[in-house]
Amino acid sequence: MEDNSTTPIEMRLSEVPGMPSPEMELTYTTAIPMNGATFTQNQEVRIGLNVPQDCFVDLKRAYLKYKLNNTGAGAGSLDPLVGGVSVIDNWRVIGGTGALLEEVIHYNTFYAVMNANKNKDVVSTVHHLYEGASKNPAIALKTNGNDTNAVLGPLTSITNGQSRVITHRPQSAFFNADRYMPLGYTQGLTYISMTLAQNGTAFIISNENEANASSYSISEVELHLPILKPGPEFASMFRSAMSSGVPIQIHSVGVQNTQQAMPNGANGEQTLTFSTRKRSVKSLVNVLRPAGNISLDERNSVSGFVCADTTEYNFSVGGMRIPASRIKVQAGINGKDAGELLANTQLALGHYSSDLRGVCSIQTIADMSGGGTETYLIDSEHDGNCGKAVFALDLESYNSAFAGKNLAGQGLPLVYHASVGGTEGAQANGALQCDLYVIHDVVYVLDGMTGVITANS
């Protein structure tokens, strides 16, 4: 029975009319690239989502699979948090009529952020078997110094001429929407476009092997799709609903990446302005990485996060400082304040109320006698070590679609304000690249009259 808090059925104008629950026949299809079989650095991989007519696809259960081949002269190690996903630099979903449905620049780094905020046991088991993440993923690798074989020991390694099969469940809005995707009712062929990373970004090699530059290729790329085929009666009713002019709406949460640079030698107050035009900004996640090291073989390019000796930060959102009292950060041993930073990150990622979420930031000691080393917010960046901390802010007033900040208007930029240190900050690491991931609501709309699917965000 409906109560006063429920929209009357007569006013639900944007929902699919009620239909009987259909029987669905589950089958699986394997999509392969449309533009080749073997791919190397900076190339694009296009995978068409071949869904039969009048069928739905359960994208939440889909997974990507490919063979990562080490074509270099020496052994190469994989990123400790994301393993072989380090090769996916940019991720796009293109609709059948050419409309851009999703774009995540530096997808590999965003995936590293998400894995850093999982329990270490999850990353060292599930993601090790999936993608080749490290069995000791909390390790603090170097960002401005050469790593040795001993340091890289816990990482998953691929010797020269050998391969590893990577299985990956996409961290994608399109693949994690709240309903089945009716791609069997759309116009044209929707496809995935992946731009591959540079050789030095994909692999990490030791300074003992630096004479042998890394290189890689991927092959045997497959996208496994669960297909749901309803009976002819339901398909006819669904098409009737579409032709009535009622749009089919599917909600999800997407990510937009914009970048700025923190200059070499930065010290004191820093102001970085980012641009976004999203209507429902739920949260902000800012990641700092040494810009000059992202494409270098001997560096932790994807998950080499640094804090630049930041002591406090906040954002200007639509001209308003949020929070008014800045978030305090202290990496030093005397008065270390990693808890407030973590609390805001958990809020921003929606993990604050979950006791099942952890942080992948306790490096295991081999014999466990030392109890482990904390690598979340470290104060030794001048020695080249990287941590797992990011700078985040929650902007969602309640957990619902289109509940965040509206920045679709002109003159409403995002500004990151931070107070950074000198000796352990940008002076030690050089210029920093700041990747701001804007997490926002997105609604995929299927126009029943034309069969065109678009993304509104």
Sequence and secondary structure as in RCSB ss.txt:
>XXXX:A:sequence
MEDNSTTPIEMRLSEVPGMPSPEMELTYTTAIPMNGATFTQNQEVRIGLNVPQDCFVDLKRAYLKYKLNNTGAGA
GSLDPLVGGVSVIDNWRVIGGTGALLEEVIHYNTFYAVMNANKNKDVVSTVHHLYEGASKNPAIALKTNGNDTNA
VLGPLTSITNGQSRVITHRPQSAFFNADRYMPLGYTQGLTYISMTLAQNGTAFIISNENEANASSYSISEVELHL
PILKPGPEFASMFRSAMSSGVPIQIHSVGVQNTQQAMPNGANGEQTLTFSTRKRSVKSLVNVLRPAGNISLDERN
SVSGFVCADTTEYNFSVGGMRIPASRIKVQAGINGKDAGELLANTQLALGHYSSDLRGVCSIQTIADMSGGGTET
YLIDSEHDGNCGKAVFALDLESYNSAFAGKNLAGQGLPLVYHASVGGTEGAQANGALQCDLYVIHDVVYVLDGMT
GVITANS
>XXXX:A:secstr
   TTS  GGG TTS        EEEEEEEE BSS SEEETT EEEEE    TT EE GGG EEEEEEEE SSS 
EE BTTTBGGGGEEEEEEE TTS EEEEEETHHHHHHHHHHTS HHHIIIIIHHHH   SSTT   BSSS   HH
HHTTS EE TT EEEEEE    TGGG SS B GGGSSS  EEEEEE  HHHH B  GGGTTS   EEEEEEEEEE
EEEEE HHHHHHHHHHHHTT  EEEEEEEEEEEEEEE TT  EEEEEEE    S EEEEEEEEEEGGGTT TTS 
 SS B  TT  EEEEEETTEEEEEEEEE B SSTT B HHHHHHHHHHHT TT TT   S EE  TTSTT  EE 
SS S GGGTB B   EEEE  SSSSTT SB   STT  EEEEEEE IIIIIHHH SEEEEEEEEEEEEEEE TTT
  EEEE 
